Amino acid sequence: MSIASALPWPRFSPRPAHDNRDMTTMTHPQLSIVIPVYNEEAGLPALFARLYPALDALQVSYEVIFVNDGSRDQSAALLRTQWEARPDVTRVVLFNANYGQHTAIIAGFERCRGGRIVTLDADLQNPPEEIGMLLRAMDAGHDYVGGVRRTREDSWWRRVASRAMNRLRERLTHIVMTDQGCMLRAYSREIVAAIAASREVSTYIPALAYTYAHNPTEVEVAHAERAAGESKYSFYELIRLNFDLVTGFSLVPLQIGSMFGMLVSALALASYVIVIAYRLYHVEDWHDALAVFWDRDILAFFLIGMLLFGVGLLGEYVGRIYQQVRERPRYTVRAVLEAVERPASSVERSAPIATGVSAERNDV
């Protein structure tokens, strides 16, 4: 039995009566919106109510790609309902498990068809009405536009941690992003193609896009409190995300570890020489002189700490290599809900095209 036939969704449903959109336009829309979704059932109705009117107001052809990242609530059912309501501009990718926000975005990148691509979180903290501002910046010749939250509606510790990590990341990787936590960003087709072609298992999309961009820029965007639900990033996950960002785009941590090791070795040697010289100066007989040449505590205090730090850092890089060389699929798709074009004969050219469900597995 195919995956599509096992799903509780209809195989085909007619296009809405109000839909007179040219299917050729939808095959090659001007704009693609990619939205990762994870346990957002409380906020999805509000997102639908604001997103589609905002996109319609732009007067451009568009598609919206929702990627359900293994949600355990009713998010998938709500996405199916929205697809049935607007199959002309809506596509839904359903993961079989939770693979992470950035993996979900890559899945959307691999399937988007627009000339320009905008990423947006499903929590409405970045208003969809701001998408037009990013597109105007691209009209000015920029190929990558990052959003900078004008005022942040986050807890104080998130704001402090974000500023600290921004400074550290910029010094280590030389990637300039004023607000790395804002996912309201616009990408050119070429940059998205390059990101989708990269086979890195663990990456940070905004930083990766910066390395491919020819003329990047940033614009200020509004920021609001979550419409519903709670943040999916715990403090530990934020640390892991930033650790991946630093180790994925720079060798500086390894170089710092090497320099730190050399510095500690020099300090340990200097301390050892000073202590030995002091004890020899105050020695009373040759038996004591032989004993002073061994001071285990001084060497252990410096060197063990250095070794633990270096091994842990090296292990992080080795772990990334291990993940990469296994060449496992980054994600597995359970099903895809999208419009299906049926080949029409010369007699049926003007007949409406039905919508349906296509399924994919283990092809990424």
N, C-alpha and C positions, 0 to 999 in steps of 0.2 A: 504494500500500500504506500502510495506517495505521501509526503509530508502534507502537501496541500489538501489532499482528500481526507486526511485525518483531522484537519482543523475544523472547528465549529463554525467557520465563516462560509458564506455562500461562494460557490465557485465563480458565478457570474451574477452581476446585478446591473440593471440599465443605468445609463448616465442620467443625472438629474435633468428635469425638463428645462431648468434655467440655464443649463450649460451649453453655450454656443461657441465655446472656445475651440480654436483650430488645433487639431491634434498634432499637426506638424510643429506648431509653436511649442507645444508641451514636450515634444521630443528634443527640441533644442531651445529651452527657455533662456532668457537673459539672466535670470537670477535663481540660485539654489540656496535654500536655507537648511542648514543641518542642525538638528536639535537632539542631543542625547537625553534619554529619559530613564530615570531610575527611581521607582517608588514615588511618583509624583501625582497620584490619583487626585489628591486634594486640590492641586493647583492647575491641572490640565484644562478644566472647563474655562477658567479665567484666561489661560494662555490662548486657547482657541478663539475666545470672544474678542481678544485684542490683536492677535497676530494677523489673521486673515484680512480684517478691515485695513490694518496698517499696510499690508502688502498690496491690496487692491488699490489703495490710494497712490501708490508709486507709479501706476500706469505702465508697468513693465510685465512681461510674461515671467512667471515664476513657478517653482516647485518647492514643496516643503517635505523634507526627509526627516522623519522621526526614527530614531534608533533606540528601541527598547532594550536597555542593558540588563536583561534578566530580572525585571521588576517582580516582586513577590506580592504586590497589591493588585488592584484592578486597572493599572495603567494600560496594559495591553488591550483590555476590553474597550477602554475609552478611546484609544488610538484607532482601533478597528471601527468604532462608531463614527469617528471623525473622517476616516478614510471613506466610509460609505456615504457620508454627507458631502464630501468634496473630493471624489476620486480623480477629478480632472487635474488637481494641483497637489494632491497628497500622496506620499509614498511612505510605507512603514516597513522598517527592517526589525525583525524580532530575533534577538539572540537567545540561545538556549541556556545561557548562564550569565553571570555578571563578570565582565571583563575589564571594566573601568571606563571612565569618561573619555579619555583620549583614544582608546581603542574604538569606542563607539563613534567618535568623530571620524576616525580613519575609515571606518566602514561606510559612513556617509560620503566621504570624499571619493571612495572607490566607485560609488554608484551615482554621484551627482552628474547632471548634464548641463548645468548653467555656465555661462561665460564668466560670471562672478559668483563667488560662494561666500556666504556669511554664516558664522557659527553663533549660536545663541543658547543660553541655558534655559531650561524649562521652568525655572522658579520665578520668572518675571522680575528678578532683581535688576536686570538690564531691560528697560522697556523696548518692545519691538518697534515702537514709533521712532526710535533712534536709528533704525537701519538706513533710512534715507540720508542721514548725515554721513555715514560711512561711504555710501555710494557716491555722494558728491565729492568726497575726497579722492575717490578713484577716478572720477571724471577729470580731476585736475592732473592726472598722470601718475598717481601712486599705484603700485601693484600689491601693496600690503598695508592695511590700515588697522592699527590696534586701538582699542578703546581704553580710555583712562577715566575711571570713575570720578566724577566731579566732587561728590560728597559720598563717603562710604557709610552705609547703614549696617555695619558689622560691629561685633563686640570689640572692646578696646584691645584685647590681647591679639586678636586677628590683625588689627591695623598695625600694631607695633611689630608683630612677627613678620608681616608682609613687607613693611619698610626695611627691616633689617635684612631679610632675605633678598630683597631687590638690590640693595647695596652690595651684599656679598656676591650674588650671582653676577652682577655687572663687572665687578673686579676680577672674578675668576674666569668668566667666559667671554667678556667683552661684548656681550649681547645686551643692547640697550632697550629695555622695556620698562617704562615708568610704572606700569601696573600689570604685573604678570598674572594676577588672579582674575582679570576681567576677560571673559570668554566671548564678549561681543566684538568680533573681529571680521574683517572682510579680506578675501584673498582673490588674486587673479587665477584664471584657469591654469596657467603655467605653474604657479607655485603649488596649487593643489595636486596637479599631476606629479610633480616632483616628490611631494610628501607621500602620496599614495604609492609611488614607485620605490620609496625607501623601505627596506624590510627590517628595520629595527624593531625588536620586540618591545622595548621600553623606551619611550621618547616623550618629549614635551612639545606639542604641536606649535604653539606660538613661537618658541625659540627656534625650532627647526625651520619654520617659515621665514624667520628673520635671516637665517643663513642663506636662503635661496632668493630673497627679495633683492631687487635692483634699486627700488626707490620707495622704501618704507616710510610711513609716517604714523602719527598718533592724533586722535581727536578726543576731546572731552565728551563723555556721555553721562546721562543721568544714572543714578543708582538708587534703588528702593529696597525696603525690607522684603523678605520673602512673602509672596502672596499666601502661601500655605506650606505646611510640612516643615521639615528641619534640614539643616545642611548635612550632606552626605560625607563631608570631610571631617574626620576627627583630628585632634591635635597630632596624633601619631601619623595619620595619613598625610597631613600637610608636611610633616618632617620628611617622610618618605618621598613625597612628590618633589620637594626641593632638593633632596639628596640625588634623586634620579636626574633632575635638571642639571645639577653641577657636574656629576660624573659622566653624564651623557654628552656633554658638550665641551669638556675641558680635561686636559691632563695635569692641570695645575695642582690639584690635590695630591697626586702622586709626587710631583716635583717638590711640593711643600713638605711631604713626608720625608723625602730624601734629604732635603736641607735641614729639616728638624733633626733627623738622625745624625747628620754630621755635626750639628751644633751640640747635641746632647753628648755625643762621643767626645768632642773637644772639651766640654765642661767637665765630663767625668774624668778625662785624663788630667786636666789641670787640677781638679780637686784631689785626685789621687797623688799627684806629684807634691802638692802643697802639704797634704797630711803626712806623707812619708818624710818629707824634708823636716817638718816640725818634729816628728817623733825621733828621727835620727839625731837631731840637734840636742834633744833632751834625753837621749838614751844613756844608760849607766853602764851596761856591759854588752858584749857581742851577742849574747843569747836574746836579749830584747831587740837588738838591731835586726836579727833575722825575722822575728815575729811581726815587726811593723810593716813588712812588705806585703802583707795580705790584709785587705780591709774589704770584706765581702759586702757589707751593708752599703757603702758608698756606691759601688758599682751597680749593685742590684737596684737601688733606688732610682737611678737614672735610666739604666739600660732596659729593665723589664717593662717599664712604662712605655718607652720608645718602641720596643718590639711589639707590644700589644696594639699600639696605635697603628704602626706600619702594617702589621698582619691584617688587621681589620679593614684598613683602607684598600690594601691589595686584594683582599677577599671580595670587596664590592666590585672591583673591576673584573676579577675572575668570574664572579657570579654572572655578570652581564654577558661575558663571553660564553659561558655555559648555556645561558638561556638562548643566545643567538645561534650557536652551532647545533642545537637540537632540531632547529627548523620545524618546530611544531606550528600548526596554524595559530594565528593570533586570536582568532575567534571562530565560532561555529554559528552559522545562521540557521535558525529553526524554520523561518518562512519569511517571505517578502510580500507585502500587499501593495500592488501597484496596477496601473492601467495596462492592459494587454491589448496591443494592436493586432487585429486579425486581418490577414491579407484579403483584400476585396477584389472581386472580379470587375470587369468593365461595367457590368449592369449594376453592381452594388457600391459604386464609388461614393455615392452620396448617403449611404446607409450609416447610421450612428455606430460608433465603435464601442463594444462592450468593455467592461472592466472586469478584472479578475485577480487571482492570487497566483504568484509564481513562487516556487520554492527553490532553495539552495542549501547545500550542505558541504562542509569540508572542502571548499574551493578557494580558500584564502590562505 
